[in-house]
Amino acid sequence: MRILVLGGDGYLGWPTAMNLSAAGHDVAVVDNFMRRLMSVEMSAGSLTPIRALQERRRAWREVAGHDVDVHVGDLTDGQFVDEVFSDFAPEAVVHYGEQPSAPYSMIDRNHAITTQTNNVIGNLNVLYALRDITPEAHLVKLGTMGEYGTPNIDIEEGFIEIEHKGRSDTLPFPKLPGSMYHLSKVHDSNNIHFGCRIWGLRATDLNQGVVYGIRTAETELDERLCTRFDYDEVLGTVLNRF
């Protein structure tokens, strides 16, 4: 299967790309290295030494005998997104390519705008590329449990059955995001749902919280394949903040 991994230089994206490549899939990754630039801006580097993406690619080719295509560009650039989809013709798209930090999104107006523009516009460009170029491809989009907030009822699997004034319906579960980042993810989910309802797109929107550390079968093959790991020095504990 031809699988496109958006955000393929990131904490999740790079291990995912290697795992899919090792399984025999034809894999391409897209990244604009925004996450690395954020680390420089905030003076918050990775605990683990992470190599440049092209060096990781060479190491993966040497160690595993597989290759991944690399496309460097910004998902907010619709022409770039369309070109990648046209050239690679993915059968599935794994979308990690967004600004992932709630605290970063709440620093000030500019950081909120950067977060919402990067995430919402980037995701919209992906949806339009799916509609116009590869309508049979399946989108797997990483959302977050933070879309729902902390309601005082069980959070259902996407939808909730409601009875109100003598009538009933099944509707999307209400969402109460707690940051501009989480709000951008809610916008993404609504846009994806719209694309599926109106355009017939195929998508899986995963609202979750990721905890796995840094080790996978593939990252353990060579130190050059290691993924990033962020930490909270204030609390004195190692935590993946993003």
SEMAR-194786 format. One record per residue (C-alpha): residue in three letters; x, z, y. Coordinates in steps of 0.001 Angstrom, whole numbers, plus 500000, padded with zeros to 6 digits. Each point is the difference from the previous one (the first is absolute). Layout:
ZAKOL   rest       px       pz       py
ZAKOL    ala        X        Z        Y
...
//
This chain:
ZAKOL   rest       px       pz       py
ZAKOL    met   500000   500000   500000
ZAKOL    arg   501166   499263   503543
ZAKOL    ile   499860   503300   501890
ZAKOL    leu   500703   500489   503697
ZAKOL    val   501080   503516   501038
ZAKOL    leu   499470   500678   503703
ZAKOL    gly   502266   502757   501300
ZAKOL    gly   502423   499244   497179
ZAKOL    asp   502928   501823   501645
ZAKOL    gly   498164   503329   500106
ZAKOL    tyr   499774   503218   498005
ZAKOL    leu   497271   498601   497755
ZAKOL    gly   500460   496284   500516
ZAKOL    trp   503536   499648   498665
ZAKOL    pro   499450   501919   496723
ZAKOL    thr   496730   498112   499510
ZAKOL    ala   501726   496655   500494
ZAKOL    met   502682   500851   497435
ZAKOL    asn   497467   501309   497499
ZAKOL    leu   497888   496853   500222
ZAKOL    ser   503098   497807   499828
ZAKOL    ala   501235   501849   496903
ZAKOL    ala   496614   499413   498386
ZAKOL    gly   500541   496258   500311
ZAKOL    his   497946   499224   503084
ZAKOL    asp   501109   497598   502722
ZAKOL    val   500415   502347   502978
ZAKOL    ala   500506   499467   503720
ZAKOL    val   500303   502709   502644
ZAKOL    val   499228   499989   503718
ZAKOL    asp   501329   502505   502544
ZAKOL    asn   500844   500215   503700
ZAKOL    phe   502118   503181   499590
ZAKOL    met   497770   501961   502380
ZAKOL    arg   500413   503103   497839
ZAKOL    arg   503770   499916   500392
ZAKOL    leu   499658   499587   503774
ZAKOL    met   497612   502962   500134
ZAKOL    ser   502611   502141   498252
ZAKOL    val   502589   499064   502611
ZAKOL    glu   497544   500675   502829
ZAKOL    met   499098   503440   498645
ZAKOL    ser   503531   500884   498785
ZAKOL    ala   498481   500620   496582
ZAKOL    gly   501992   498135   497402
ZAKOL    ser   499405   499841   496283
ZAKOL    leu   501463   502793   497864
ZAKOL    thr   501055   497321   497541
ZAKOL    pro   502389   497223   501075
ZAKOL    ile   497954   496810   500015
ZAKOL    arg   501655   496609   500007
ZAKOL    ala   498957   496955   501981
ZAKOL    leu   497228   498019   498340
ZAKOL    gln   502183   496981   499256
ZAKOL    glu   502614   502280   498407
ZAKOL    arg   497277   501586   497881
ZAKOL    arg   498882   496533   498973
ZAKOL    arg   503543   499036   498935
ZAKOL    ala   500376   503258   498079
ZAKOL    trp   496688   499452   498218
ZAKOL    arg   501099   496511   499018
ZAKOL    glu   503346   501294   498700
ZAKOL    val   498662   503023   498121
ZAKOL    ala   496681   498745   498652
ZAKOL    gly   500415   496244   499944
ZAKOL    his   496842   499549   502074
ZAKOL    asp   499474   498870   503567
ZAKOL    val   497456   500586   502755
ZAKOL    asp   499361   497662   502909
ZAKOL    val   500459   501576   503433
ZAKOL    his   498033   499055   503116
ZAKOL    val   500935   501785   503231
ZAKOL    gly   497232   500003   502583
ZAKOL    asp   497101   501824   501611
ZAKOL    leu   496489   500111   498567
ZAKOL    thr   498600   500008   503540
ZAKOL    asp   501320   496418   500268
ZAKOL    gly   497159   497986   498490
ZAKOL    gln   502033   496798   499734
ZAKOL    phe   502742   501802   498063
ZAKOL    val   497450   501547   497627
ZAKOL    asp   498338   496634   499371
ZAKOL    glu   503378   498381   499288
ZAKOL    val   500915   502674   497451
ZAKOL    phe   496658   499669   498236
ZAKOL    ser   500258   496203   499994
ZAKOL    asp   503601   499957   498737
ZAKOL    phe   499703   502703   497337
ZAKOL    ala   496319   499540   499029
ZAKOL    pro   499505   503566   498708
ZAKOL    glu   497527   500809   497255
ZAKOL    ala   500062   503675   501024
ZAKOL    val   501030   501794   503190
ZAKOL    val   501162   503631   500113
ZAKOL    his   499683   501177   503594
ZAKOL    tyr   502276   502883   501049
ZAKOL    gly   501056   498340   503260
ZAKOL    glu   498765   502470   502615
ZAKOL    gln   501251   502750   502306
ZAKOL    pro   499591   503003   497645
ZAKOL    ser   500382   503112   502165
ZAKOL    ala   497136   502030   501453
ZAKOL    pro   502285   502132   502237
ZAKOL    tyr   501686   496864   501363
ZAKOL    ser   496625   498512   500898
ZAKOL    met   499104   503105   502030
ZAKOL    ile   503137   500246   502170
ZAKOL    asp   498439   498221   502964
ZAKOL    arg   497944   496994   501041
ZAKOL    asn   502713   497448   499241
ZAKOL    his   500572   501290   496482
ZAKOL    ala   496260   500004   499348
ZAKOL    ile   499736   496403   501216
ZAKOL    thr   503027   498963   497943
ZAKOL    thr   498479   501565   496892
ZAKOL    gln   496559   498485   500422
ZAKOL    thr   501326   496561   500969
ZAKOL    asn   502484   499845   497133
ZAKOL    asn   497567   501250   497380
ZAKOL    val   496650   498522   500991
ZAKOL    ile   501167   496599   501274
ZAKOL    gly   502470   499621   497143
ZAKOL    asn   497304   500727   497443
ZAKOL    leu   497606   497573   501710
ZAKOL    asn   502597   497236   499762
ZAKOL    val   500361   500716   496294
ZAKOL    leu   496230   499820   499507
ZAKOL    tyr   499758   496666   501810
ZAKOL    ala   502924   498595   497991
ZAKOL    leu   498237   501062   496817
ZAKOL    arg   496771   498375   501137
ZAKOL    asp   501541   496747   501195
ZAKOL    ile   502972   499464   497661
ZAKOL    thr   499736   502026   496767
ZAKOL    pro   496340   501061   499647
ZAKOL    glu   500376   500720   496267
ZAKOL    ala   502840   502495   500535
ZAKOL    his   499306   503722   499571
ZAKOL    leu   500998   502389   502787
ZAKOL    val   501185   503493   499072
ZAKOL    lys   500103   501977   503254
ZAKOL    leu   501531   503457   500421
ZAKOL    gly   497659   502186   502016
ZAKOL    thr   500020   503789   500219
ZAKOL    met   497845   502977   499085
ZAKOL    gly   500333   500951   503660
ZAKOL    glu   497367   497399   500826
ZAKOL    tyr   497378   502470   498777
ZAKOL    gly   501189   503132   501753
ZAKOL    thr   498861   503276   498428
ZAKOL    pro   496208   499910   499626
ZAKOL    asn   498241   502984   498434
ZAKOL    ile   498666   497844   497146
ZAKOL    asp   501609   498133   497128
ZAKOL    ile   501567   496708   501053
ZAKOL    glu   498453   497241   497923
ZAKOL    glu   501751   496886   498751
ZAKOL    gly   499517   497869   503099
ZAKOL    phe   496221   500142   500214
ZAKOL    ile   497338   502698   500101
ZAKOL    glu   496329   499950   499034
ZAKOL    ile   497846   501208   502907
ZAKOL    glu   496340   500956   500252
ZAKOL    his   498643   500268   503554
ZAKOL    lys   496404   500263   501203
ZAKOL    gly   498548   498680   496803
ZAKOL    arg   502412   497117   499491
ZAKOL    ser   503275   499676   498111
ZAKOL    asp   503068   497802   500113
ZAKOL    thr   503612   499815   498820
ZAKOL    leu   502344   499954   502991
ZAKOL    pro   503740   500320   500672
ZAKOL    phe   501056   503644   499979
ZAKOL    pro   500340   501343   503591
ZAKOL    lys   503556   500230   501311
ZAKOL    leu   501498   502553   502391
ZAKOL    pro   503633   499001   500653
ZAKOL    gly   502279   502546   501627
ZAKOL    ser   502535   497776   501767
ZAKOL    met   500421   496565   501528
ZAKOL    tyr   501841   498995   496828
ZAKOL    his   497135   501097   497759
ZAKOL    leu   497554   498304   502345
ZAKOL    ser   501922   496730   499620
ZAKOL    lys   499554   500314   496244
ZAKOL    val   496248   500467   500448
ZAKOL    his   499917   496788   502036
ZAKOL    asp   501931   498280   497199
ZAKOL    ser   497528   501210   497389
ZAKOL    asn   497042   498798   502043
ZAKOL    asn   501609   496600   500538
ZAKOL    ile   500811   499667   496298
ZAKOL    his   496450   500964   499052
ZAKOL    phe   498693   497397   502449
ZAKOL    gly   502279   497333   498511
ZAKOL    cys   498755   500768   496515
ZAKOL    arg   496321   500030   501012
ZAKOL    ile   499994   496968   502275
ZAKOL    trp   502840   497817   498724
ZAKOL    gly   500039   500980   496332
ZAKOL    leu   503572   501321   500052
ZAKOL    arg   501337   502069   497111
ZAKOL    ala   501512   503323   501014
ZAKOL    thr   500806   503492   498771
ZAKOL    asp   500338   502549   502817
ZAKOL    leu   501923   503029   498721
ZAKOL    asn   499336   503178   501977
ZAKOL    gln   502481   502480   498554
ZAKOL    gly   502978   502219   500668
ZAKOL    val   503311   498915   498495
ZAKOL    val   502335   502510   498355
ZAKOL    tyr   502699   498675   497683
ZAKOL    gly   503433   500806   501427
ZAKOL    ile   502608   497237   499973
ZAKOL    arg   500756   499287   496354
ZAKOL    thr   498591   497142   497991
ZAKOL    ala   501465   498188   497017
ZAKOL    glu   501202   497286   502357
ZAKOL    thr   501482   502139   502804
ZAKOL    glu   502053   501881   497379
ZAKOL    leu   501816   496831   498930
ZAKOL    asp   502363   499943   502994
ZAKOL    glu   500493   502143   503116
ZAKOL    arg   499565   496894   502149
ZAKOL    leu   496385   499775   498815
ZAKOL    cys   499013   503446   501292
ZAKOL    thr   496915   500269   502193
ZAKOL    arg   499667   502063   503183
ZAKOL    phe   499139   503703   500067
ZAKOL    asp   499030   501791   503206
ZAKOL    tyr   500128   503748   500464
ZAKOL    asp   498803   502767   502298
ZAKOL    glu   503038   501955   501130
ZAKOL    val   497879   502413   502067
ZAKOL    leu   498257   501445   496954
ZAKOL    gly   503190   500001   497997
ZAKOL    thr   498353   498116   497158
ZAKOL    val   500369   496435   498791
ZAKOL    leu   496758   498147   500654
ZAKOL    asn   499192   496336   500267
ZAKOL    arg   498390   499993   503438
ZAKOL    phe   498969   496374   499997
//
